[in-house]
């Protein structure tokens, strides 16, 4: 499609760099960037050839040349930053998880609806070519009845107490940073779980280091997830059905290869796509298409599903005893 919306990037951290790079490489119109300082905004704008650099988020969302805001600040700031953009009448693509908890997510979703603009969680994995193909395979009935999902997102990240991943004040921990991926995947396949069992271990800072979950669904399906910030695992995923299975190679949530096998283990299909950059441009394309159609929600990553996922995460946190400052 022709990219006609003008993007504003809110914040200039690592994830914003990846997203801006993918947008630029794929022909999107990146109009402005906003940071907390003019210097940071100027450096970012120069790197990605962005016309306008703002020294505040307020100035960014007030820019009449900007149509849509990408919110890339740490989790605890999503609510305030997205609220700012929505109240300025801008569409919003907001980094995952959409907020710290379900109450905050509901506030943003309701605000977007009241203002007649689109909000979408930036779960970029859902829009990658191999994930699109997986939805097609399941819809075609190739796997028969899908019964199970086994998936992990495990990395050996910094043990520095000052690092964001270990800071409760910044929403750090394995669950919201890493577990959001497999838990969102389980929601996509099976919907909202009927029962949730969770267990966790913690770092000295109070941030969760490992979180394991088992979800059971009304029709008997089961999903097993593991997220960890202190151990590196295979980062693979497997979908099991009565007539076959799908094996997604490492790193399953990034552009990768996957195979479809029948119940005897015969490979029916191997799928791989040549993707430019990290693949974050596909989510941008999705929200632009939603807006172009005049819709208020993506059918692939709807605002209501984002709220439901946050409710699941809230239940997990209640079971493992994890609270963030200010809650």
N, C-alpha and C positions, 0 to 999 in steps of 0.2 A: 504494500500500500504506500501511497504518498504520505510522508510525515509532515503534517501541517501544524501540529501543536508546538508551542514554544515552551521548552522546559526550563525550570529553575531548580538548581541544586541547593538544598538547604544543608549546610555543613560540608566540611572539606576533609573528612577522615579517609581511612583506607578504603572502606566500601564505596564511598562517593567517588574515589579515583577509579575504581573498577567499573562502576556504572557509567561514569562520564566517558571513559575510554570506549566501552561497548556502544554507547549512543553515537559517539562521533564516528566510529568505524562503520556504523550501519546507516548513516545518513540522517539521523534525527537532528532536529533543530534545538541546540542547547543555547539558550538566550542569556541566562544570567546565573550567577552563583552568589550565595550569601553566607557570610561567616561572622564570627564574633569580632573579628578585627579586619580592617581594610587590607593590611599586609597579607594575611592568609587568603583573603578573597582574591587579591591581585595575583598572587603566585598561582593559585588554582586556575584562574581565568587565563593566564598566560600559557599554562601547560596545555590546556585544552582549547585554546583559541575561542574563548567565550567572550561575547561583546561587552557584557556588563558585569561589574564586580561590586557587590554591596557589602557595607561594613556591619550590617545587622540583618537578622531574620525578618524584622518588621519591614525594613526597606525592600527586601526581596519579595515578600508576599504582596506588597503594595505596588510593585512594578507593573504598569499596564501592559508591558510587552511580554509578560509571562502568563501562560495559560494553565500550566500544571506544575506542581511542586513535588520534588522527590525528597522525602524526609529521611535523613541518614544519620541522625544523632543516636546516642546510646538509648536503650530501651526506656529508662525513666523519664526521658524528655520527649518521647513520642507524643504523649497526650497534649502537652502545651504547644509543641511545635506544629502538630497537625491541626489543632484547634485554631491556631493563628492563621494558617493557610486557608482552612475551610471558611472561617469568618470573613476572609478577604475575597471569597467567591472563587477560589482556585480549586481545581481537581487535585487529588493527592494520591501519590503512590508512596506507601509508608513501609519502611524496612520491617522485616519480621524479627520477633513477634510484633504484632500490630501495636501492642501496649504491654504494660506490666501485668494487667489482670483483666478479667472479663468486664468489670464495671467500667473501666476506662475505655475498653473497646466499644462497649454499647454506647457510651457517650459520643464517641467520634462517629460511629455509624449513624446514629440518630441525627447528629449535627449535619452530616453530609446530606442526608435525605431532606432535612429541613431547608437546606440551602440549595438543593437541586443540583448538587455536584457529585462527582464520582470519587469514591475512596476505594482503594484496593491494597491489600497486603502484598508486599513484594516477595512472595514465595516463588522466586524465579525458577526453581526446579520444575514446577508444574508445567512450564511452558516450553521446556527443552524438547527437541525432536524425539528422543527415545521415550519420553513420558507421553507424548502425544500418541506415539505408536502403541504403547502399552494400553492406553485407553481404547484404541481401535481393536486390539486383539481381544481384550476382555469383552467388549461389546459384541464382537463377532461370535463369542461362545467357544473360542478355541480351547480355553482352559476348562471348560465345563463350569461347574459351580465353584467359585473361588471361596476357599475355606480359611486360608491362613496367610499372614505376612510375617516374615522374620527380617529385621532390619536393624543396622547399627549406624551411629555416627560417633566415632571415637577418635580423639586426637590427644597427643601428648603436648599440651600447651604449657605456658610459663607457670612456674610455681612462685613467682615474685608476688608478694602480698599486695604490691602497689599496682600490679597489672589489672586491667579492666575485667578480665575473665574471673579474677578472684575477689572482686569488690562487690559486696552486696549493695552498696550505695549506688553503683552503676548498673545494677541488675545482672551482675556477673553470675557465672555458674554454668554447669553443663546443660541444665534443662532448657533455659531460654535461648542460649546461644547455639547449642548443638541439637538438643532433643527436639526442638521445634520442627526440624526436618523430618525425622521418621514419624513423629506424632501427627504432623500434618499429612504425611503420606497415608497413614492408617485411616485418618478421617476421609481422605479422598476416596479410598477404596471401599470403606465399610460404613462411613457415617459416624455418628456419635456413639461411643461405647455405652453398653448397658451397665457393665461393671468395670471397675478400674482397680488394679492392684499395683502398688508402687513401692519400691525400696531404694534407699540411697545411702551413699557415704559422703562425708564432708571434709573440707579443708579447714585449717585452723582459722581462717578468716570468716568461717561460717558459710561460705559459698559451697554449693553442691559440686562434688567431684565426679560422682557416678550416679546415674539414675536408671533403674531398670523398671519396665512396666509390662504388664499383661492386660490387654483389653479383651473383653468378650462382648459380643454384639447380639441383638435380639434373635437373629437367625442362626446363631451358633458359631459364627466365625470368631477366630482368635488372632490377635496381632501381638507380637512380642517385639519390644524395642529396647535398645540400650544406648545411652549417651554417656560420654565420659570426656573429661578434659585432662585427665592425668595418665591415660593409656591409649596407645594407637592400635586400633583393630583393623579388620579388613575393609570396613566401610562398604559393605555390599548389601544387597537386598534380594529376597526371594519371595515370590508370590506363588502360592500352591493352590491348585485346583484339582477337581476330580479327574480331569482328562489330561492334565499336564501342568507345567510350571514355567515361570519366567525367572531367569537368573540375571541380575543386573550387576555388572562388574564394578570394581573400585574405579573411581569414586562415584557411587551410584547417583548422588544428587547433583553431579556435574555432567557435562557431555561425556558419554562413555559408550561402551558396547553392552548389548544385552542379547540373551538367547531365549528362544522359545523351544521347550522340549515337550514331547508327548509323555504319556504315563509310563512308557517303556524306556524313556531316556533318550529317544531319538531326537536329534536336533531338527526342528521344523523350520526355524528361521534364525538368522543372526542379523542384528540390526546395529548399525553405527552411522553417525552423521558427521559430516565435516562442518564444524561450527566455528565461526570467527570469534575470537576473544573468549571471554568466560561464558558467554551465552545469556547475559542479563538483558540483552536487547529484546528478547522475545516477550518478556513481561511488559516492557514499554509498548511494544506493538499491540499487545492485548488490550491494554487500557486505552490506547488511542483508538482502536477499533470500537470498543464499547462506547466511547464518547462520540465517535463519528456516527454510530447508529442511533444515537439519542437515548441509549439505555443508561441505567443508573447502577448496574451491577454486572460483573463478569460471571458467566456461568461456570467458569473453571475455578475461580477463586473469589467467591462472593463475600461481601461484608458479613452476612449472617453466618457463614461458615467460619470466618475469622473469629467471631464472637464465640461460637461453639468450641472452637479449638482452645481459646483462652479459658473457657469454663473447664475443659478437660485438664489444662495445665494448672488451674486453680485447685482442682480436686487432688491432683498429684502432689502439689505443694502442701496441701492440708495434711495428706497422709504422711509425708516425709518430714513435716514440721519446718517448712521453709517459708520465711516471711522477709519482705524487703522493708527497709527503713521508710517510715511514713505511712505504711499500710495499717 
